[in-house]
């Protein structure tokens, strides 16, 4: 069977170039996650899932043709990924830029976002502490808050991680401080699942799924599509984003006011 790669990201291309020992990590109805010896993930997804930071969108997919023990090889000369007897031809796949222009969201009115869902009391405390740590540039408070959020909750991308991704996205909009973002990411990735760590690393590089691109680009129904991601992943990520944006917008406006007063 041959699958045709339609869309590919730079991160996926790099995975294919450097991976030598690989296995199937997860199988779902519309996706298959592969992992290499460095615990880096490549996702084969259908258009139902859409483009992501480490994905190849393929034209067809049948999970029942796969099994977790299939051998995997890569033929980079012919640009083909072989999973058992299934061939994924990515030679004609279009490159997708996985980093949206986050600053476009600086015109966003937070009042137009849905109110964040109720979080558990523990997560609420750590998220509040994280926002305070970011506001006061307290690296110790930031590290401690992330330490307690990372991996907290169930699922392949636990609630705490989804919230941290939303916080990172908010930082890219209002305060793209690479060192701060890296502190959050480095603290979190060793405490969570392989898939969640992959998403956090991509977020730390400003990369996001197509749903967040649509949000940045003000596409119709973009917010609802984010909320529909996973069981609670989308709502959790949006909650983290909304909380940190409330803090960062206040800081941004205060800074601008000070600049005007001193000019």
Residue pairs with C-beta under 8 A, 6 or more apart in sequence:
1 65
1 85
1 86
1 87
2 86
2 87
2 88
2 89
3 44
3 58
3 59
3 60
3 61
3 86
3 87
3 88
3 89
4 58
4 59
4 60
4 88
4 89
4 92
5 56
5 57
5 58
5 88
5 89
5 90
5 91
5 92
5 93
6 47
6 56
6 57
6 58
6 59
6 93
6 94
7 51
7 55
7 56
7 57
7 93
7 94
7 96
8 55
8 56
8 57
8 90
8 93
8 94
8 95
8 96
9 51
9 52
9 53
9 54
9 55
9 56
9 95
9 96
9 97
9 98
9 207
10 95
10 98
11 53
11 54
11 98
11 202
11 207
12 42
12 43
12 54
12 55
12 56
13 95
15 36
15 40
15 41
15 42
15 54
16 42
16 74
16 76
16 81
16 90
17 76
18 36
19 36
19 37
19 38
19 40
19 42
19 74
20 36
20 37
21 36
21 37
22 34
22 35
22 36
22 37
22 72
22 74
23 34
23 35
23 68
23 72
24 32
24 33
24 34
24 35
24 66
24 67
24 68
24 69
24 70
24 72
24 83
25 33
25 34
25 35
25 41
25 194
25 195
26 32
26 33
26 156
26 195
27 33
27 63
27 66
27 67
27 68
28 63
29 63
30 45
30 46
30 48
30 49
30 61
31 43
31 44
31 45
31 46
31 49
31 61
32 43
32 44
32 61
32 63
32 66
32 83
33 41
33 42
33 43
33 44
33 195
34 41
34 42
34 43
34 44
34 72
34 83
35 41
35 42
35 194
36 42
39 194
39 197
39 198
40 54
40 198
41 54
41 194
41 195
41 198
42 54
42 55
42 56
43 49
43 52
43 54
43 55
43 56
44 55
44 56
44 58
44 61
44 88
45 51
45 52
45 55
45 56
45 57
45 58
45 61
46 57
46 58
46 60
46 61
47 57
49 55
49 57
50 57
50 209
50 210
50 211
51 57
51 96
51 98
51 209
51 210
51 213
52 98
52 202
52 209
52 210
53 98
53 199
53 202
53 203
53 205
53 207
53 208
53 209
54 198
54 202
56 81
56 88
56 90
56 93
57 93
58 88
65 86
66 83
66 84
66 86
67 84
70 83
70 84
70 86
71 82
71 83
71 84
72 81
72 82
72 83
73 81
73 82
74 80
74 81
74 82
75 81
75 82
78 91
79 89
79 90
79 91
80 87
80 88
80 89
80 90
80 91
81 87
81 88
81 90
82 88
98 202
98 207
98 208
99 205
99 206
99 207
99 208
100 206
100 208
100 212
100 213
100 216
100 217
101 216
102 169
102 172
102 173
102 176
102 206
102 216
103 173
104 216
104 217
104 218
105 173
105 215
105 216
106 173
106 174
106 252
108 173
108 245
110 242
110 245
110 246
110 249
113 223
113 238
113 242
114 223
114 227
114 238
116 238
116 239
116 242
116 243
117 232
117 235
117 236
117 239
119 127
119 159
119 163
119 239
120 159
122 148
122 152
123 149
123 152
123 153
123 159
123 160
123 163
126 145
126 148
126 149
126 152
126 160
127 145
127 149
127 163
127 167
127 239
127 240
127 243
128 243
129 141
129 144
129 145
130 141
130 142
130 145
130 146
130 149
130 167
130 244
131 167
131 243
131 244
131 246
131 247
132 138
132 141
132 247
133 139
133 140
133 141
133 142
133 144
133 145
134 142
134 167
134 171
134 175
134 180
134 244
134 247
134 248
135 247
135 251
139 183
142 180
142 183
142 184
142 187
143 183
143 187
146 164
146 183
146 184
146 187
146 188
147 187
147 191
148 160
149 160
149 161
149 163
149 164
149 188
150 160
150 161
150 164
150 187
150 188
150 189
150 191
150 192
151 158
151 160
151 161
151 188
151 191
151 192
151 193
151 196
152 158
152 159
152 160
152 161
153 159
153 160
153 161
155 230
155 231
155 233
156 193
156 195
156 196
157 193
157 195
157 196
157 199
157 230
157 233
158 192
158 193
158 196
159 232
159 236
160 192
161 188
161 192
161 193
161 196
161 199
161 200
162 232
162 233
162 234
162 236
162 237
162 240
163 236
163 237
163 239
163 240
163 243
164 184
164 188
164 200
164 240
165 199
165 200
165 203
165 237
165 240
166 236
166 237
166 238
166 239
166 240
166 241
166 242
166 243
166 244
167 184
167 240
167 241
167 243
167 244
168 181
168 184
168 185
168 200
168 203
168 204
169 203
169 208
169 212
169 237
169 240
169 241
170 240
170 241
170 242
170 243
170 244
170 245
170 248
171 177
171 180
171 181
171 184
171 244
171 248
172 181
172 206
173 245
173 248
174 245
174 248
174 249
174 251
174 252
175 248
175 251
175 252
176 206
181 204
182 204
184 204
185 200
185 201
185 203
185 204
188 197
188 200
189 197
189 200
189 201
190 197
192 200
202 208
209 229
211 222
211 225
211 226
211 229
211 234
212 226
214 222
214 225
215 222
215 223
215 226
223 238
225 234
226 234
226 237
226 238
227 234
227 235
227 238
228 234
229 237
